[in-house]
Amino acid sequence: ILKSKIIKYCPNAAMRILQVANYERNFESTDASAAYSEVAEFKPDIVIMFFGANVDKSYDTKEEHKKTFGKAVEDLRNLLDTGNTFFLISQGFYIRPVLDAEKEAVAEKYNDAFVKIEDIREREDTHGGYNHPSDIGMQAIADRFWETIEPIVKKSIL
């Protein structure tokens, strides 16, 4: 959905999806630069960080961690940063206050955009099967992300 909005302005835009489920599950012991070195070579202009659903729920109640999820987000963010990369870091679709706070702290540290989707994830019509967003939810999330990156995309074509 978001890709179609970007292509409207930048028909030749190159995009990649980075599958981070294993990173989410094993972030305390995974080195982002070792796991995703080939992605850093892509040199992205815009990075949308919308993940955290695969982090074990016990993380939210642990008092000590080998590595915080926020540090894992920061490590991946810094790996992908070209120095001119625009980062959008978002709350997850699942309500995880600890993860959301850590992601927001990373966004604040680097002056990145932090997108809140509380209003979307709390609506009944945005939930689909298997705890994933419905089509309505995916549309609402894409629209929210687009509101944030649209000025950057339009600026890139000038």
Phi, psi and chi 1 to 4 in degrees:
 res  aa     phi    psi   chi1   chi2   chi3   chi4
   1 ILE       -  -47.4  -63.8  169.5      -      -
   2 LEU   -68.7  -38.7 -170.8   56.4      -      -
   3 LYS   -58.0  -41.9  179.0 -179.3  176.3 -179.2
   4 SER   -63.8  -33.3   66.8      -      -      -
   5 LYS   -68.7  -40.5  -67.2  175.4 -178.6  -70.9
   6 ILE   -67.9  -44.7  -66.0  168.1      -      -
   7 ILE   -60.3  -30.0  -65.8  -64.7      -      -
   8 LYS   -57.0  -37.8  178.3 -179.8  173.8 -174.6
   9 TYR   -96.5  -31.2  -67.8   96.3      -      -
  10 CYS  -130.6   80.1  -59.6      -      -      -
  11 PRO   -58.2  -25.5  -17.3   25.1      -      -
  12 ASN  -100.9   16.2  -63.2  -40.3      -      -
  13 ALA   -61.4  134.9      -      -      -      -
  14 ALA   -98.1  132.8      -      -      -      -
  15 MET  -133.1  150.6  -64.5  175.5 -144.2      -
  16 ARG  -138.0  146.9  -65.9 -172.2   71.9  176.3
  17 ILE  -109.3  128.4  -65.2  174.6      -      -
  18 LEU  -102.1  114.2  179.0   58.6      -      -
  19 GLN   -78.0  116.2  177.7   52.0  -98.3      -
  20 VAL  -117.2   15.0  -65.1      -      -      -
  21 ALA   -57.1  -44.7      -      -      -      -
  22 ASN   -67.7  -36.1  -74.6  -28.3      -      -
  23 TYR   -63.0  -42.5 -172.8   61.1      -      -
  24 GLU   -60.7  -44.2  -69.6  172.1  -58.8      -
  25 ARG   -69.5  -29.8  -70.4 -176.7 -169.5  103.6
  26 ASN  -126.2   28.0  -57.1  -62.4      -      -
  27 PHE   -61.4  -28.6   69.3   87.4      -      -
  28 GLU   -67.6  -24.1  -71.9 -178.1  -65.4      -
  29 SER  -118.4    4.4   59.9      -      -      -
  30 THR  -106.3  132.3  -57.8      -      -      -
  31 ASP   -89.4  116.3  175.6   20.2      -      -
  32 ALA   -57.4  -41.6      -      -      -      -
  33 SER   -67.0  -33.0   60.2      -      -      -
  34 ALA   -75.1  -39.8      -      -      -      -
  35 ALA   -74.6  -29.8      -      -      -      -
  36 TYR  -129.9   31.1  -61.4  111.7      -      -
  37 SER   -58.8  -37.5   59.8      -      -      -
  38 GLU   -67.2  -27.4   75.8  -75.2   -9.9      -
  39 VAL   -72.1  -36.2  178.9      -      -      -
  40 ALA   -61.5  -30.4      -      -      -      -
  41 GLU   -66.7  -18.7  -65.0  170.4   13.6      -
  42 PHE   -66.7  -28.3 -176.1   65.4      -      -
  43 LYS    54.5   67.8  -60.3 -170.2 -175.6  -35.3
  44 PRO   -71.6  147.3   28.3  -35.0      -      -
  45 ASP   -85.7  -35.1  -64.2  -42.8      -      -
  46 ILE  -132.4  135.0  -60.8  171.2      -      -
  47 VAL  -127.3  128.0  172.4      -      -      -
  48 ILE  -107.7  117.8  -62.0  169.9      -      -
  49 MET  -106.3  100.2  -59.9 -177.1   85.5      -
  50 PHE  -129.7   82.5  179.9   56.6      -      -
  51 PHE  -155.3  172.5   64.4   99.8      -      -
  52 GLY   135.9  -10.9      -      -      -      -
  53 ALA   -62.9  -25.2      -      -      -      -
  54 ASN   -94.3    6.2  -67.0  -60.2      -      -
  55 VAL   -74.7  130.1  173.9      -      -      -
  56 ASP   -54.7  134.9 -169.0  -73.5      -      -
  57 LYS   -62.9  -22.0  -70.3 -178.1 -178.7  170.1
  58 SER   -65.8  -19.8   67.3      -      -      -
  59 TYR   -56.6  -37.8  178.1   83.7      -      -
  60 ASP   -63.8  -23.5  -61.1  -14.9      -      -
  61 THR  -111.4   -6.1   56.5      -      -      -
  62 LYS   -70.7  145.5  -77.0 -175.5 -173.2  174.3
  63 GLU   -93.1  -26.4  -68.8 -168.3   25.1      -
  64 GLU  -127.5  143.9  -68.9 -171.9   34.5      -
  65 HIS  -135.2  147.0  -54.2  -77.2      -      -
  66 LYS   -63.5  -37.4  -73.1 -171.0 -123.7  177.9
  67 LYS  -152.5  134.9  175.5  178.2  169.3 -177.8
  68 THR   -78.3  158.4   65.8      -      -      -
  69 PHE   -64.6  -36.4 -176.3   67.8      -      -
  70 GLY   -58.6  -40.1      -      -      -      -
  71 LYS   -65.7  -38.5  175.6   66.2  171.8  133.8
  72 ALA   -64.5  -41.3      -      -      -      -
  73 VAL   -62.3  -45.5  170.2      -      -      -
  74 GLU   -61.9  -42.7 -176.8  176.0    9.7      -
  75 ASP   -60.6  -45.3  -70.0  -12.0      -      -
  76 LEU   -68.1  -41.5 -172.8   54.7      -      -
  77 ARG   -57.7  -48.4 -178.1 -136.2  176.4  -88.3
  78 ASN   -68.1  -32.3  -69.9  -20.6      -      -
  79 LEU   -62.5  -38.0  174.9   68.7      -      -
  80 LEU   -87.9   -9.1  -59.5  174.0      -      -
  81 ASP   -77.4  123.0 -168.5    7.6      -      -
  82 THR   -90.7   -7.8   65.3      -      -      -
  83 GLY   103.5  -20.7      -      -      -      -
  84 ASN  -126.0   12.8  -66.4  -47.7      -      -
  85 THR   -79.2  135.0  -54.8      -      -      -
  86 PHE   -91.1  125.7  177.0   85.7      -      -
  87 PHE  -110.7  130.8  -75.0   87.8      -      -
  88 LEU  -112.9  117.1  178.6  157.3      -      -
  89 ILE  -112.8  131.5  -59.2  173.4      -      -
  90 SER  -122.7  153.2  175.9      -      -      -
  91 GLN   -58.2  155.0  -70.6  179.2  -42.0      -
  92 GLY   -83.5  169.1      -      -      -      -
  93 PHE   -72.0  -31.4 -173.6   66.7      -      -
  94 TYR   -81.7  144.8  -58.1   96.1      -      -
  95 ILE   -80.9  104.5  -61.3  172.5      -      -
  96 ARG  -134.2   83.1  -57.3  -79.6  -57.8  -91.7
  97 PRO   -55.2  -36.4  -22.7   31.2      -      -
  98 VAL   -66.9  -48.1  172.5      -      -      -
  99 LEU   -64.0  -44.5  -61.7 -176.0      -      -
 100 ASP   -60.3  -41.6  -71.1  -17.9      -      -
 101 ALA   -64.6  -40.0      -      -      -      -
 102 GLU   -67.8  -39.8  -69.6 -177.8   12.3      -
 103 LYS   -66.6  -40.7  -69.9 -172.8  -78.7 -174.4
 104 GLU   -64.0  -37.2 -173.0  169.8   15.3      -
 105 ALA   -63.8  -38.3      -      -      -      -
 106 VAL   -65.1  -45.6  171.9      -      -      -
 107 ALA   -58.7  -44.4      -      -      -      -
 108 GLU   -63.6  -42.5  -72.9  176.5    8.4      -
 109 LYS   -57.2  -39.1  179.2  177.3 -179.8  177.6
 110 TYR  -104.5    6.4  -67.4   95.5      -      -
 111 ASN    59.2   38.2 -158.9   30.6      -      -
 112 ASP   -88.5  162.9  -65.0  -27.6      -      -
 113 ALA   -72.9  132.6      -      -      -      -
 114 PHE  -116.9  121.6 -175.9   74.0      -      -
 115 VAL  -105.1  125.1  175.2      -      -      -
 116 LYS   -95.9  136.0  -65.2 -176.4  178.1 -173.2
 117 ILE  -127.2   23.6   61.3  166.0      -      -
 118 GLU   -53.2  -44.7  -69.0  161.1  -18.8      -
 119 ASP   -63.5  -31.8   58.9  -43.8      -      -
 120 ILE   -75.6  -48.0  -64.2  169.1      -      -
 121 ARG   -72.9  -15.2   66.1 -172.2 -174.7 -171.9
 122 GLU   -89.7  -10.2  -69.4  173.8   -5.6      -
 123 ARG   -79.6  138.4  -71.3  174.5   28.4 -160.1
 124 GLU   -66.0  -37.5 -139.4  173.5  -77.8      -
 125 ASP   -73.9   -5.8   65.3  -21.8      -      -
 126 THR   -92.8   -3.2   62.2      -      -      -
 127 HIS   -99.4  130.5  -70.0  -98.3      -      -
 128 GLY  -110.5 -153.1      -      -      -      -
 129 GLY   -77.9  155.1      -      -      -      -
 130 TYR    56.1   36.2  -54.0  101.7      -      -
 131 ASN    61.7   26.4  -66.6  -41.0      -      -
 132 HIS  -106.7  160.5  -74.0   81.4      -      -
 133 PRO   -63.4  146.4  -19.6   30.1      -      -
 134 SER   -75.4  179.4   64.4      -      -      -
 135 ASP   -60.1  -38.6  -70.3  -13.1      -      -
 136 ILE   -64.2  -41.8  -68.0  169.1      -      -
 137 GLY   -63.7  -43.6      -      -      -      -
 138 MET   -62.7  -39.9  -65.6  -62.6  -88.3      -
 139 GLN   -63.9  -44.5 -178.4   68.8   56.9      -
 140 ALA   -64.6  -40.4      -      -      -      -
 141 ILE   -66.7  -45.3  -67.8  165.7      -      -
 142 ALA   -60.2  -41.9      -      -      -      -
 143 ASP   -62.4  -41.1  -70.5  -14.5      -      -
 144 ARG   -65.9  -43.6 -178.6   69.2   48.2   84.4
 145 PHE   -64.7  -40.5  -70.4  175.5      -      -
 146 TRP   -61.2  -39.9  179.0 -115.0      -      -
 147 GLU   -55.4  -33.5  -69.9  169.7   10.9      -
 148 THR   -82.0  -41.0  -55.1      -      -      -
 149 ILE   -95.6  -12.6   66.4  168.0      -      -
 150 GLU   -52.2  -47.8 -179.3 -179.2   24.6      -
 151 PRO   -60.4  -34.6  -19.3   29.7      -      -
 152 ILE   -69.3  -43.5  -52.3  -57.7      -      -
 153 VAL   -64.3  -47.7  171.8      -      -      -
 154 LYS   -63.0  -37.6  -74.0 -176.5  174.6  179.6
 155 LYS   -64.3  -33.5 -176.3  179.2  176.8 -175.5
 156 SER   -68.6  -19.6   72.8      -      -      -
 157 ILE   -93.1   -7.4   61.6  170.7      -      -
 158 LEU   -79.5      -  -61.4  177.4      -      -
